[in-house]
Amino acid sequence: MRTFLCSIFILCALNGFNQTIRNYDGNLQDQFGGAVGKGKLSIKETVDSVSFILTRGPGLFDSLIVFYIDVQSGGINSTSSLSGSSTDKYLAATAGHHPQKGRSILNFPADFLPDGAITFDKDGGKFFYFINIYGVTLIQEGTNFTIEPSGTNSAPQYTQKIAKADIGLSGSLNFKFVGNYIGQSASRSNEAFGDPFNNYSRNASAASYNPYTITSYFTFTSNVLPVKLTDFKAAKSGNAVNLAWSVAQESNIDDYQLQRSNDGISYSNIATVKAKNSPVASSYAFNDRLPLKGANYYRLLINERGEKTYSRVVTLQFDGSTRQFSAFVNSNKVITVALSVIQAGTYSLSVINSNGQVVVSKNILTDGTTQNLQLEMPQHVTKGVYHVVLQSKLVKLTTNILVQ
């Protein structure tokens, strides 16, 4: 859970922080009755929690609101490749995709590329995050949250409170966001926070909905922090890994400890870098010449005069081979998957089409040795390129196949 949240939020050291409350108005649109468009949003952050508080406008709160959140560089530029669900309304709303009803695409500008989303309605909520594996964008489900009050669509306010300690968070949050009101069938409305949705129209009579491009967004900023980490990344360089990070400002920072793990849970220090404590932007780098075989998880431990804070986690596969698994399909549409150099455990194996829909999937158990598996494709599948995705709780790998 900590790994998941660190990939969404930049965690910064805390210094004399009590709480921050920011208030935001809806965009005054009322296509779904005005519960969101003519409502108000308050984001309240304390040492222990962050809360999204929706004050309902006219109309019942009978659909879902999705808050797309952008914290760091990268993220998705469109929901067009996200795969939704016909049974999970939170996933369908976040992806803007209902397999039986249609897809309403939301595009994002270059300066707003969300890393994840918080989605809730009158019954509860879920946290999702977006990842890109070998050019394929995937949506991953995080933690479920409760709503107060729950089960009613006519309450004056709805509060989704996230306890930081429960999900591995500490410190203060800074992010950009857009909120949009959307139906369970992925029918998107023009009601939003952060964007006017001017001239947006939807075709309610067809099994698809018009796309829309975000033009503006809101920003949540917390109190001034002694350190602001703006980037942390890892890149392969021959047989080594180049680690680099940047900070916008520093004050009272002792050092940065680079930590590495092969499972995303247990970490060990590989280097300690003394802080410059510069009032202006600074950059740091370290070369890991002995990466682990397989998955390498990296994070920064920031030491600030007794306070310890972690960066987001970055991951690289470093096993000396270009692929950990490969796949090919024969004329009878049977896929053969060859596994090698992969950690033992339980995985899900899925085939996804170009629209982001799961064509077929199954769970597999591997002992870590080389083995071949077969997965039969439905006979009605059309020609084209399909993504084969292999994933566990800690690893996610993909390759492409061509069905002719």
C-alpha positions in Angstrom: 0.0 0.0 0.0 2.8 2.4 0.8 4.4 1.7 -2.6 1.1 2.4 -4.3 0.5 5.7 -2.6 4.1 6.9 -2.9 3.7 6.6 -6.6 0.8 9.0 -6.5 1.8 11.6 -3.8 5.1 13.5 -3.3 5.7 13.1 0.4 7.5 16.0 2.1 8.8 16.7 5.6 6.5 18.3 8.1 7.4 21.5 9.9 5.0 23.3 12.3 2.0 22.0 10.3 -1.5 21.9 11.8 -4.0 21.9 9.0 -4.8 23.3 5.5 -8.3 23.9 4.1 -8.9 25.0 0.5 -12.3 25.7 -0.9 -13.3 25.4 -4.6 -16.5 26.3 -6.5 -18.1 24.0 -9.1 -18.3 25.2 -12.7 -22.0 26.2 -12.4 -23.1 23.5 -15.0 -26.2 21.4 -14.2 -26.5 18.7 -16.8 -27.0 16.1 -14.1 -29.1 18.4 -11.9 -26.3 20.6 -10.4 -25.3 18.5 -7.4 -21.6 19.0 -8.4 -21.6 21.8 -10.9 -23.4 24.1 -8.6 -21.8 22.7 -5.5 -18.7 23.4 -3.5 -15.6 21.4 -2.7 -13.4 21.7 0.4 -10.1 19.8 0.7 -8.9 19.6 4.3 -5.5 18.3 5.2 -4.3 17.6 8.8 -1.2 15.9 10.1 -3.0 12.6 10.0 -5.6 12.8 7.2 -6.8 14.4 4.0 -10.6 14.9 3.4 -12.6 15.7 0.3 -15.8 17.4 1.3 -18.5 17.9 -1.3 -21.3 20.4 -0.4 -24.1 19.4 -2.7 -25.8 21.9 -5.0 -29.4 21.5 -6.3 -30.2 18.1 -7.5 -29.6 14.7 -6.0 -26.1 13.2 -5.6 -27.0 10.1 -7.6 -24.0 9.7 -9.9 -20.2 9.5 -9.2 -17.5 12.2 -9.0 -14.0 11.4 -10.2 -11.1 13.6 -9.1 -8.1 13.1 -11.5 -4.9 14.0 -9.6 -1.6 15.2 -11.0 1.4 15.3 -8.6 4.6 14.6 -10.5 5.9 14.6 -14.1 4.4 11.9 -16.3 0.9 10.4 -16.0 -1.7 9.8 -18.6 -2.8 12.2 -21.4 -6.2 10.6 -22.0 -8.6 8.0 -20.6 -9.0 6.5 -24.0 -6.9 3.4 -23.2 -8.3 2.7 -19.7 -10.4 -0.4 -19.3 -13.6 0.0 -17.3 -16.1 -2.5 -15.8 -19.7 -3.5 -16.1 -19.8 -4.5 -12.4 -17.5 -2.0 -10.6 -19.1 1.4 -11.0 -16.0 3.2 -9.5 -13.7 1.6 -12.1 -16.2 2.4 -14.9 -16.5 6.0 -13.9 -12.7 6.5 -13.5 -12.0 4.9 -16.9 -14.9 6.6 -18.5 -15.7 3.2 -20.0 -18.6 0.7 -19.6 -18.0 -2.4 -21.7 -21.7 -2.8 -22.5 -22.7 0.9 -22.7 -19.8 2.8 -24.2 -16.8 5.1 -23.7 -16.6 8.8 -23.0 -13.0 9.9 -23.5 -11.5 12.7 -21.4 -8.2 14.2 -22.8 -5.7 16.1 -20.7 -3.4 19.0 -21.6 0.4 18.7 -21.5 0.6 20.6 -18.1 -1.9 18.3 -16.5 -1.2 14.6 -16.7 -2.9 12.7 -13.8 -1.2 9.9 -11.9 -4.3 8.6 -10.3 -7.9 9.3 -9.3 -10.2 9.4 -6.2 -13.7 8.3 -7.1 -16.8 8.3 -4.9 -20.6 8.5 -4.7 -23.2 8.3 -2.0 -22.3 4.7 -1.1 -18.5 4.9 -0.8 -15.3 5.4 -2.8 -12.1 4.0 -4.3 -8.6 5.1 -5.0 -7.0 4.3 -8.4 -3.6 5.0 -9.9 -2.3 4.9 -13.5 0.8 3.1 -14.7 2.5 2.8 -18.1 4.2 -0.5 -18.9 6.0 -0.8 -22.2 3.7 1.8 -23.7 0.5 0.3 -22.3 -1.5 2.3 -19.8 -3.1 0.3 -17.0 -5.5 1.4 -14.2 -4.8 -0.2 -10.8 -7.3 -0.3 -7.9 -6.1 1.0 -4.5 -7.9 1.3 -1.2 -11.7 1.5 -0.7 -13.0 4.4 1.4 -16.2 5.1 3.3 -18.4 8.2 2.8 -20.2 10.2 5.5 -23.2 10.1 5.4 -23.5 6.9 3.3 -26.5 5.6 1.3 -28.4 8.8 0.8 -28.4 11.0 -2.3 -29.9 14.1 -0.6 -27.5 15.0 2.2 -26.1 18.6 2.3 -22.5 17.4 2.5 -20.5 14.2 1.7 -17.1 13.6 3.2 -14.4 11.2 2.1 -11.7 11.1 4.8 -8.4 9.3 4.2 -6.3 8.4 7.2 -2.6 8.8 6.2 -1.3 6.3 8.8 -3.6 3.6 7.4 -2.1 3.9 3.9 1.6 4.7 4.6 1.4 8.5 4.1 3.1 11.2 6.1 3.8 14.9 5.6 2.1 17.4 3.4 0.5 17.1 -0.1 0.7 19.3 -3.2 -1.2 18.4 -6.3 -3.3 19.6 -9.3 -6.7 18.1 -9.8 -9.9 18.1 -11.9 -13.2 16.7 -10.7 -16.0 15.5 -13.1 -19.5 14.2 -12.5 -20.2 11.0 -14.4 -22.8 8.2 -14.5 -22.4 4.5 -13.7 -22.7 3.8 -17.4 -19.7 6.1 -18.1 -22.1 8.8 -19.4 -20.2 12.0 -18.6 -21.9 15.2 -17.7 -20.6 18.8 -18.0 -20.6 19.3 -14.2 -17.0 19.7 -12.9 -14.5 21.2 -10.6 -11.5 23.0 -12.2 -12.7 23.1 -15.8 -15.8 24.9 -17.3 -16.8 22.1 -19.7 -18.0 24.8 -22.1 -19.9 23.5 -25.1 -19.7 19.9 -23.9 -22.5 17.8 -25.2 -23.2 14.1 -25.0 -25.1 11.7 -27.2 -27.4 9.9 -24.8 -29.1 7.9 -27.5 -26.0 6.0 -28.7 -23.7 3.5 -27.0 -20.9 6.1 -27.0 -20.3 9.6 -25.7 -18.6 12.6 -27.1 -14.9 13.2 -26.0 -13.8 16.3 -24.2 -10.4 18.0 -23.6 -9.6 19.5 -20.3 -8.5 23.2 -20.6 -8.0 24.2 -16.9 -7.6 22.7 -13.4 -7.4 23.5 -9.7 -4.3 23.3 -7.5 -4.1 22.3 -3.9 -1.1 23.6 -2.0 -0.1 22.9 1.6 2.0 25.0 4.0 5.6 26.0 2.9 7.8 23.0 3.4 11.5 22.8 4.3 12.1 20.5 1.3 10.1 20.1 -2.0 11.1 17.1 -4.0 10.1 17.8 -7.6 11.4 14.6 -9.3 12.9 11.2 -8.6 13.8 8.8 -11.5 15.8 5.8 -12.4 17.2 4.8 -15.9 19.4 2.0 -17.1 22.9 2.8 -18.3 24.6 -0.4 -19.6 24.9 -2.7 -16.6 24.2 0.1 -14.1 21.2 2.2 -13.0 21.4 6.0 -13.0 19.3 7.5 -10.1 18.6 11.2 -10.2 16.4 13.6 -8.1 15.7 17.3 -8.0 14.5 19.6 -5.3 13.0 23.1 -5.6 14.2 24.2 -2.2 15.9 22.8 0.9 16.2 23.8 4.6 17.6 21.8 7.5 18.0 18.6 5.5 20.8 16.3 6.8 21.0 13.9 3.9 19.3 11.7 1.4 19.6 7.9 1.8 19.1 5.9 -1.4 17.3 2.6 -0.6 16.7 -0.4 -2.8 14.5 -3.5 -2.6 13.7 -6.5 -4.7 10.1 -6.9 -3.5 8.9 -3.4 -2.8 8.6 -4.2 0.9 12.0 -4.7 2.6 14.5 -2.0 1.7 18.3 -1.5 2.4 20.5 1.5 2.1 22.9 1.6 -0.9 24.2 5.2 -0.6 24.0 8.4 1.5 24.2 11.7 -0.2 24.7 14.9 1.9 22.2 17.7 1.3 23.3 21.0 -0.2 20.5 22.9 1.7 20.3 25.4 -1.1 17.5 28.1 -1.2 17.2 27.5 -5.0 16.7 24.4 -7.1 19.3 21.6 -6.8 19.9 18.3 -8.5 21.5 15.1 -7.3 22.6 11.8 -8.9 24.0 8.4 -7.9 25.1 5.4 -10.1 24.0 2.0 -8.8 26.7 -0.2 -10.4 25.3 -3.5 -8.9 21.6 -3.6 -9.5 19.7 -6.7 -8.3 18.6 -9.4 -10.7 14.9 -9.0 -11.5 12.9 -6.2 -10.0 14.7 -3.2 -8.5 12.6 -0.8 -6.4 14.2 2.5 -5.4 13.2 5.2 -3.0 14.7 8.1 -1.1 14.7 8.5 2.7 14.9 12.2 3.5 16.4 13.0 6.9 15.4 16.4 8.1 16.6 17.1 11.7 14.9 14.1 13.3 12.0 13.8 10.8 12.2 11.0 8.2 10.1 11.1 5.0 10.1 8.9 1.9 9.9 9.8 -1.8 7.8 8.0 -4.3 9.1 4.5 -5.4 10.5 4.0 -8.9 11.0 0.5 -10.4 13.3 -1.1 -13.0 13.6 -4.7 -14.3 17.3 -5.6 -14.4 17.7 -9.2 -15.2 20.2 -9.1 -18.2 17.5 -10.1 -20.7 15.2 -7.9 -22.7 12.1 -9.8 -21.7 10.9 -11.9 -18.8 8.2 -13.5 -20.9 7.2 -13.8 -24.5 4.0 -14.9 -26.3 2.9 -16.0 -29.8 -0.4 -17.1 -31.2 -1.1 -19.9 -33.7 -3.7 -20.1 -36.5 -6.2 -21.7 -34.0 -5.9 -18.6 -31.8 -4.1 -20.4 -29.1 -1.5 -18.3 -27.3 1.7 -19.9 -26.0 3.3 -17.9 -23.3 7.0 -18.6 -22.4 8.0 -17.6 -18.9 11.6 -17.1 -17.8 13.6 -15.2 -15.2 10.5 -14.5 -13.2 9.9 -14.6 -9.5 7.9 -17.5 -8.2 4.3 -16.8 -7.2 0.7 -16.3 -8.3 0.1 -14.1 -11.4 -2.9 -13.1 -13.5 -2.4 -13.4 -17.2 -4.7 -11.2 -19.4 -5.1 -10.4 -23.1 -6.3 -6.9 -23.8 -7.5 -5.5 -27.1 -6.8 -2.0 -28.5 -9.9 -0.6 -26.8 -8.6 -1.6 -23.4 -11.1 -4.5 -23.0 -10.0 -7.8 -21.4 -10.6 -10.5 -24.0 -9.5 -13.4 -21.8 -7.7 -13.9 -18.5 -6.6 -16.6 -16.1 -4.6 -17.0 -12.9 -1.4 -18.9 -13.0 1.1 -20.3 -10.4 4.8 -20.4 -11.3 7.7 -21.8 -9.4 10.2 -19.3 -11.1 11.6 -21.8 -13.6 11.2 -21.6 -17.3 7.8 -22.9 -18.5 5.3 -22.6 -21.3 1.6 -21.9 -20.8 -1.3 -21.9 -23.2 -4.2 -19.6 -23.3 -7.0 -20.0 -25.8 -8.4 -16.9 -27.4 -12.2 -16.6 -28.1 -12.8 -17.6 -31.7 -14.7 -14.4 -32.5 -11.8 -12.1 -31.8 -10.9 -9.8 -34.7 -7.5 -9.3 -36.3 -5.1 -6.9 -34.8 -2.6 -6.2 -32.1 -3.3 -7.4 -28.6 -1.5 -6.8 -25.3 -0.6 -9.7 -23.1 -0.2 -8.6 -19.5 1.3 -10.6 -16.7 0.9 -9.2 -13.2 1.2 -10.0 -9.5 1.0 -7.7 -6.5 4.5 -6.5 -7.1 5.3 -7.1 -10.8 3.5 -6.0 -14.0 4.9 -7.1 -17.4 3.5 -6.9 -20.9 4.2 -7.9 -24.5 2.3 -7.7 -27.8 0.9 -10.3 -30.1 -0.6 -10.0 -33.6 -3.8 -12.0 -34.4 -4.2 -12.6 -38.1 
